[in-house]
Amino acid sequence: MKQELLKGLTEEQIAKIKACNGSEELLELAKKEGVELTDEQLNAISGGGLCSTGISCPQCGAGYDDIMFWSERFADGHETVHYECKKCQCQWTKNR
């Protein structure tokens, strides 16, 4: 990941980031730490700058570059991630 994307993080947070085994784990860590990621940080994470996403369309198999995603956080603490494939318009969700 580009060093400028790590600015403002503590050494402990950076160590935790480096220990992540995938973007889902990294996004969960950011949520637990209360860190809001910028679009640039999310793109770096999801685009393989730090780790691979493993996201693919269940219908046509399209990879990360062809998938849009956004999350919805609720007052009770859970989060729903919404996905949409740009190629076939398939939509799906994942609860965290």
C-alpha positions as CSV (number, residue, x, y, z in Angstrom):
1,M,0.0,0.0,0.0
2,K,1.3,3.5,-0.7
3,Q,2.9,5.0,2.3
4,E,0.8,8.2,2.1
5,L,-2.4,6.1,2.6
6,L,-1.0,5.1,6.0
7,K,-0.6,8.7,7.3
8,G,-2.5,9.3,10.5
9,L,-2.3,5.7,11.6
10,T,-0.5,4.5,14.7
11,E,2.4,2.0,14.5
12,E,0.1,-0.5,16.2
13,Q,-2.6,0.0,13.5
14,I,0.0,-0.3,10.7
15,A,1.2,-3.6,12.2
16,K,-2.4,-4.9,12.4
17,I,-2.9,-3.9,8.8
18,K,0.2,-5.8,7.6
19,A,-1.0,-8.9,9.5
20,C,-4.3,-9.0,7.6
21,N,-4.9,-12.0,5.3
22,G,-7.3,-10.3,2.9
23,S,-9.3,-7.3,2.2
24,E,-12.4,-8.6,4.1
25,E,-10.2,-8.9,7.2
26,L,-8.8,-5.5,6.6
27,L,-12.2,-3.9,6.2
28,E,-13.3,-5.6,9.4
29,L,-10.3,-4.2,11.2
30,A,-11.0,-0.7,10.0
31,K,-14.6,-1.0,11.3
32,K,-13.4,-2.3,14.7
33,E,-10.8,0.5,15.0
34,G,-13.4,3.1,14.0
35,V,-11.4,4.2,11.0
36,E,-13.3,5.5,8.0
37,L,-11.4,4.7,4.9
38,T,-11.3,7.1,2.0
39,D,-12.2,6.0,-1.6
40,E,-8.5,6.1,-2.5
41,Q,-7.7,3.8,0.5
42,L,-10.6,1.4,-0.4
43,N,-9.4,1.3,-4.0
44,A,-5.8,0.5,-2.9
45,I,-7.0,-2.2,-0.6
46,S,-9.5,-3.8,-3.0
47,G,-7.3,-3.4,-6.1
48,G,-4.6,-5.5,-4.7
49,G,-2.3,-2.7,-3.3
50,L,-2.2,-4.5,0.0
51,C,-4.2,-7.7,-0.4
52,S,-6.5,-9.5,-2.7
53,T,-10.3,-9.2,-2.4
54,G,-11.4,-12.5,-3.8
55,I,-14.6,-10.7,-4.9
56,S,-16.2,-12.1,-8.0
57,C,-19.6,-12.1,-9.5
58,P,-21.5,-15.3,-8.6
59,Q,-23.4,-15.2,-11.9
60,C,-20.8,-14.4,-14.6
61,G,-17.5,-14.6,-12.7
62,A,-16.4,-11.0,-13.3
63,G,-13.7,-9.8,-11.0
64,Y,-13.1,-6.7,-8.9
65,D,-12.7,-4.2,-11.7
66,D,-16.3,-5.0,-12.9
67,I,-17.9,-4.9,-9.4
68,M,-19.3,-1.9,-7.6
69,F,-19.8,-2.2,-3.9
70,W,-21.0,0.0,-1.0
71,S,-21.8,-0.6,2.6
72,E,-24.7,0.3,4.9
73,R,-24.0,0.5,8.7
74,F,-26.8,0.2,11.2
75,A,-27.3,1.6,14.7
76,D,-27.2,-1.9,16.2
77,G,-23.6,-2.3,14.9
78,H,-24.1,-4.7,11.9
79,E,-23.2,-3.8,8.4
80,T,-24.5,-4.9,5.0
81,V,-22.2,-4.8,2.0
82,H,-24.1,-4.4,-1.4
83,Y,-22.5,-5.6,-4.6
84,E,-23.4,-5.1,-8.2
85,C,-21.7,-6.5,-11.3
86,K,-21.2,-3.9,-14.1
87,K,-21.2,-6.7,-16.7
88,C,-24.4,-8.6,-16.0
89,Q,-26.1,-6.4,-13.4
90,C,-26.3,-9.3,-10.9
91,Q,-26.8,-7.9,-7.3
92,W,-26.0,-9.6,-4.0
93,T,-25.3,-8.6,-0.4
94,K,-23.2,-9.8,2.5
95,N,-23.9,-9.2,6.1
96,R,-21.1,-8.5,8.6
